[in-house]
Amino acid sequence: MGSECGPGGSQSRAVWCAHVEGWTTLATNCLQSTRPANQQSCFRVCDWHKDLYDWRRGEWNQCVPISLRTGRTGVCLQGEEGIQTRGVNCALRADGSAADDSICEYFEPKPRQEQACLIPCPQDCVVTEFTPWTTCSKTCGLGLQNRVRSIVAPPLFGGLSCPNLTEFQTCAPRTCEGRETVFNLRVGGWSERRKGKERKGNRDPEMRELIKNKRNRIRLTRLEDDLWDIEVGFQSRQVVCVHRNRMSCISQCPHWSLPETYQSCLMPKDCVVSEWSKWGSCSKTCSDSSVPQGTRSRSRQLVRLPTGGGSECPDLEESQTCEPEGNGVPPCAVYAWRSTEWSECRVDALLSQQDRRRGNQTGLCGGGVQSREVYCVQTNAELLSYINNSTAKQASQPIDVRLCKGTSPSKTQLCHIPCPVECELSPWGAWGLCTFENCEERVVKKGFKFRRRTITNDPTGGEGNCPHLVEAIPCDDPSCFTWQVIKLEECIPEEEMDCGEGTQIPQVRCINSEGSEVEKEMCADAVYPAPVPCMVPCPKDCALSLWTEWSTCSQTCSSKTAEGKQMRTRAILAYNAGEGGSGCPNTSALQEVRNCNEHPCIVYHWQTGPWGQCVEDTTTSTLNTSSSVDKSTCTMGVQTRKIICVKVNVGQVPPKK
């Protein structure tokens, strides 16, 4: 089979020399060094290779704009078209090694290596307008001022970066040279407030005239209200004009900068208030130590407002905690939130109107919503007893939800309905040895081979919802015991040889039909495994890797149209070095193919139905008797189910199969 399928084949083609105009000429007229090869090695693909090779698809790369390929650019409105690429190559399923694409193309076209994609349009940085310029850093001469702006949206997808967020510029409010720098005014602080009218003092006539022209005359109108008791006084200060080197007359300083030397002012008077009034009633009108205390307050009146910087008015109202006093104070009402039980989880409430019309809602699962009623109730028993003893039965009336403090409990919550879990099974194990149906009764000469699989994910409803776990096929020459190879010992060369051909002795154990180890004497009738030929490489020989494990069989059974195949490979680690060493094998010898699962596709298994209703077992009911007539009795019951023998791809067959 290895010579008919797989590597090791060759392809040939005709190669001739031709003139540029198309007619054939002598081969010597063409350059021999550029002559194409007329033969190459090839891989012959057979149908069973489909289970050994497959396309290996890589991850999609980053989206690249088409404009980088075509050179065309335009205005981006909704997004820029791009292209994504990925690597796709044919590979051996067993170890992922690369193979020629023509093998996989024989069964399936090569998957696409490019696809369209969309790149979002670039978004430039967006900033606010500049703030107004700040005040100049100097009052005269050359200074600096700045203004700032902030980022509203940062750049995205390659958009323009943000501009400078701060700008500076020079400023010059006025020059620092001139008469003002020669004559300067020295102004003293205001004196304490004094009663009486403003005094002009002993000043020369020129100074009096300047003060008269510059002074602000403020006329205060006395209010008729008793809250205002205003008394006008005055303050004074010294103003001196100073030259750089000597004292000078005040007339030498600029008149427009001459400040006042006298000003009117209000005489300071403190705030005056009345005495405190009596305490008001307590805000708490019921008795209960668990309820927070109430408050009561008292106030006083304002007699005179403060003027001229006098002391501020104190608080006109104060409060304190309190408890109601006296007899007949009713107990306090205590309110609390209550709710009903959550309703059943509903998935349809989260579906759109279109989804509700489209599908069957009886089998919905996944995320849903639950609802409940929330209401306010009166919880303390003392008040209920107090109200029930009164003439008006108010306890039975609905309670306003506003009486309950705190946040109302949620009326809805998310929930989850578990979706049905499908049964998941492991792959079928290898077929066991041919054994009797019952090793203790070896009546018939035919036997069965069994194979099993296990449940890897338990389904909803238990193991009964899983398909069959055991299959059997008929076979000839059954045996209840056989030898099983545990491992092969080290390869031992032939006598008086250090390398070359040798043998490996198998280590074995005797097992029964269940796979359990038994005494070796039980396998006396079974064929003992023979030594396995092997090779100990010599120093100059071609070095080869070990064979890989046999691949999974391509078929589970054999028929006229389907034949199971397995393959294993090895690789050349080092070529032979010098004379005397064995050469490396050709490509076809690096791959082995063998038949597998050669038994016919006649497979049987048991199929069970659901358990029926539990009914009374009449064989044991007589043992369960009771002397009491009123006391109910329990009896043993029994359940039955249907079991049939099924032939794969055929259906029910007689149980003896």
Phi, psi and omega in degrees: 000325181297330180282338181271329183231154175095200182283175179100353178277175179219150176237146179229158179210159178274137178232125179222166180265133183229148176285158181299339180271357172112344183272151183285143178223183181291148181295336180290343180283346179258151179290119186292332182291340180257009182293127178294154178290143179256005179210143178211156177285155183213170181241118180272122184269133173242166186300324183288350175291344181300328180275356182253335183237152179201160177287135175252120186256130177273174178286149177292135179281179181294146180291125182250131180299144177293331182300334178290336179270316185272336182084358180269137177233152180208184180279127180277123181254304181244343181160156182259133180290142180218180181226137173248143178237160176208161177269134178227124178214158179278139184216154175282127185296328186297313184232002177078008180291149184289147177225170180292138182298335182296335179293310180289328180293340178295329183255329186208136178300151181295128179300154183295145181254356178226149174210154180285150178212169184235128178255124179303149180295146176296139177245116181289160177293137179244128181235162178280174172289159177291145172287164176299157179296142178287168177296145181300141183291345179230149179276340174212157183080198185268126179227191181232149171218154184222165174217155186228163172215163185236165182274127175269315180218126179287162179290145180225151173054042176082018178289170182297140180288166184286142177284180177299137182264356181225137176234145178237152173208156179278156179213152180216092182300319178193164178280152182268003179255149177145189183296329182297334180278347179270314178249127180232144178271138172246119186247127177275175181278159179291142178283175176294157181287138180228148179285158177109182180273167180295143179251144184270337177076175179272088180237157177291159184301326181295319181292320179298322181292321179296316180297320181296321183284329184267340188288138175273120177270109180257119179261118178264127178268120180290129181281148180284337185294143180289344180293335181255118174238090190258133176232126185265132175232200179214164175225154180225162176206162180266139175232122183232135175265123187241131173275168181300321187249343186207170175286153181218164175292146183296341180290345179286338178278150181302134182295330184288345178256008182285120180274170177288147175254344176228148174210150176282153180206161177268136177286135183293133175222135183284162176287143180235129180235165181274181177284161179292145173279178178287157178294141178281182181285156181284139181287339178272125186245012181221166184249122176189120183291336181280345179271136181304151179296157176270186179228153171224157186222164173215163185219170174217161187260156177272124180264314180214137178280151177286145177224156173061032179083017177291170183299142183289162181286141175284178178298138180265357181211141176219157182222162178211159179287155183203165173234145180296143182245156177105172179272159176079017177284123183288154175294153182283145176276133178245128183243148180211156178279140174228157181215158175278176176290154178294141176286175178294151180291128181239127179270329185296338181293338180264358180276151175285167180299324181291320180293327181293325180284333192281317191241171176280126186266001182286331182255027183289147177210173181104210183287135179218197182219145175241154180226162178202162176268138179237131182215166182257135180230162177264124193255336186276135184286331182298316181290323178298320178293321179296318181289322181295332179280345179277174184286325182266119180277082184272349184293336183275354182281151178299147181256133180294133181295341179290345179284337179277127180274164178083176182285136178292138176301153182295139178269346179224155175208154178283150180216176183219129174258115182301133177279149180301134179265124179284151178286131177242134185240154174283164174297158177297138173284175180291153176294135179282183180288162179284117185227162176289153176298326176219109184294342179279340179233089183266071185273306183273158180270347179269152180225195181224149167253136181244149168223152188227160172218160184241163178274121179264341178216112182294131182276168173294129181097357176094184185294342181295342180269006178265151173291179184297149183252351182229136174232152182224148174228143179289151180209165179258164177051062180288156178214143181271346182223147180206162178274139176239129180281122178276309177197166177258137179286177182297145181291125182248119179296167179294169187304141177057027178235141177267339180208175181108205184290144179205195181223156175240126180275125180282140170267124188233167172215156180266129181233156177267188183293340179272355181090006180271145181285138179230180178299143184294336179296336181292339182261025183297329182272350182275154180284125181283135182299135181278159175300149184258128177297146180210179183222127172261112185295140174275162185303325184261003181285162171293130182265125180243150175284168175289156176295141172289168175294151177298137178292167177297140181298137184288342179225152178273344177201173184244145177216188180293331184253349183226131181228128182287138180227147173230152182222146171221156185226164171216167185231157177278121179269323180203138179282161182298144184246108174080184182285152177093342180273148179286142181284165179281146179288165177285178187298323183293333180281353178271004181221136178234142179231138178220157176283153179210161181047054185280356179291151181293159182281060176240092186242136180240153173203158178276139177237128183250148174263178180289153177293141178278185181290146179285121180240161184293136178270108185292339182286338182246356184293334182288341180278339183258085179245156182227141180278339182270135180282320184286335185279126180287148182248151176245138181238161176289143178238175181217145175239146179234158175212162183268133178233128180229157175265130185239133173264128184301133179068007178239301182132203185292137177227169179301147183300335182293344177293000000 
